[in-house]
């Protein structure tokens, strides 16, 4: 039986449009710059770092990696159709991570995903999810990958459904947001039996 190795080094995951690089402390200024594209820290439905919180944001992620339960990434846009001199090419445009990694049960969650406003209407999000799912199912041999989003975040819910995840239900008061709101969360998942069809669908979407 396959297992997820606790000793495995966090990889860099590459696609045509994106490269997901392991998060490092020195990424702080680039993450703040990406979040400034749209002033994402003002969003009430997700948590995005600003200059005053980015160090704690990174420290928490790296502590999770050290504990073996988190793999945090920065999302680097590497669109081959963008001129090499374009300011958007090769820049960090957001962050995502594997977390709640459960090696015994071969499952994890993809979350803490956010993208600069200028990258939100592109193939970046779809391909980022694709390379994460490929690594989770094909390399880590997961049997379940889940997603959780705010019940109020209609855009995020629609995006998760578009990548082939199945909605499972609402988890009431799943977390307390920075403003004190008790958030109801919607949970979705993809399981190993569904992955071949989901993978083919995502590949067709990216090819189109």
N, C-alpha and C positions, 0 to 999 in steps of 0.2 A: 504494500500500500504506500502511495506517495505521502510525503509529509512536507510541510513548509519548514525549511531549515532556519533555525534561529540564528545560525552563523552566517547566513547568506548576506553578502554586502548589498546595500541598496544600489540598484543599477541606474544608469541613464537610459531612458526609453525614447526612442527616436521614430519619427514618422516623416512624412513629406513636408508638412506644414509646421510641425511642432517638435521640440525636443524637451523632454521632462528631465531636469537635472536635480540631483539631490540638494535639498535646501541647505545652505550654509549661512553662518553668521554674517559674512560679508555681503550677502544678498540684500541686507536691510535697506540701503538707499534705493536700489532698483525696485524693490517691492513698494516702497512708499511712492516712488515716481509712477509706477503702474497704477496704484490705487488712486493717485491724483487725477488720472485720466477718467473723469466722471465723478470725482470726489466720492468714491465708493464707501468711504468710512461713514458717510451720512446715511447709508442705507439702514433701515430698521429691521430688515428680514434676514440679514446675515451679518457676520462679524468680519470686518476687513480692517487691517492695521493702518494706523497713521503714524506720524513721526514720533508721537509720544508712547505708542503701544507696540511698535514693531519689534523692539528688542525682547519684550516679554512674550510676544507672539512666537518668535523664532525659538526662544529658550524652551517654551512649552513643547513645541514640536520636536526639538532635538532631544529633550528628556524622554519623550515617547519613543523616539528612535532608539535611544540607549536602552530602554526597557524592552525593546523588541515588539512593541505593539503599534508602532506608527512608522510609515515611510513617507516623509514630507518632500514635496517637489516644488520647484519653480517651473513655470511654463514659459518656455522661450519660443518666440515665433521665428520660424525659419522658412518662410514661404519662398519657394524657388521662383515664383512668378513675380516677386517683388525685387526691384532693382537693388543691387548690393549697397548702394548709397542711401537707400530709403531709411528714414529714421526708425521705421517699424520692423526692419529686418534684423533678426538676431538679438532683439531686446526681450527682456523679461516682461511678460504681459499679464502675469497672474500667478496663482498658486493652487495646488491641489494636493491630496494625500490619500494613501491607504491608512486607515486607522481601525481601531477595534479588531486588530489582527488576532485571530484565534487559531493557533496552529493545530491544536488537538482536533478541532472540528473543521479545519480547513475552510474558514470563512473570514471575511473582512468587509469593511465598508469603504466606499469611495466618497469622500466628502471634503469639507472646508475648501470648496472650489470657488474661485472668483476670478474674473477676467476684467482687464481694463476696458472701458467703454468702446474704444476703437477696435477691439478684438472680438466683441460680442456678436457681430454680424458677419462672421467668417467661418471657415472650416476648423478653426482652432479648437473650439470646445468639442466638436464631434470627434476629431482625431485624437485629442487628449484622452477622451473617454475610451476610444478604441484601443489605444496603446496600453492604457491601464488595464482594461479588461483582458486583452491578449496576455499580458504578463500575469494577471491574477489566475486566469483559467489554464493557460497553456504552459506557463513556467512554474507557477506556484501550486498548480493543480487544486485550486479551490473548488468546492462544491456549491458555494453560495457567495455572491457579492451583493451587498445591499446599499441602498441610498436612502437618505433621510432629508427632508426639506420642510420648511415652515408651511403649515396649512394655509397661510395667507399668501404664499408665494406662487401665484398661478403660473408665472413664466417659468419658474424652476420646475414645477410639477409637469408642465407640458414638455419641457426639454428632456426630462428623465423618461417620460413615456416614449418620446421620439427615438430614444436609443434602444428601445426594446425591453425595458424593465416592466415588471408587472406590479401594479399597486396592491399592497397587502392590507393596509388599514391605517387608522389614525391612532397615534400614541398621545394620550392626553397629558398635558402639562409635562412634556418630555424634557424640557429644559427652561431655565430662567434666562432671559435675554439681558444684555447690559443695562437696558432701560427699566428692568424690573418686570417686564411682561412675562407671564407664564405661557410659554409657547406650546401649542399643540403641533405635533409633527406628523407628516405623512411618510410612511415607510414603503419602499419599493425594493424589489430584488430581481436578480437574474440567477438561475441555478444552472448547474453544469449540463443538465439535459437540454436546456434551451440555448446554450451558448453557440452551438454550430449555426443555428438559424439566425441568431442575433448577429454573429460575426459576419455571415454572408450579407445580411441586410446592411450593416454598417459599411462594409467594403463597397457595396454597390452605391450607397449614398456618397461615399468619399470619391469614388470614381466618377460620379456624375457631377 
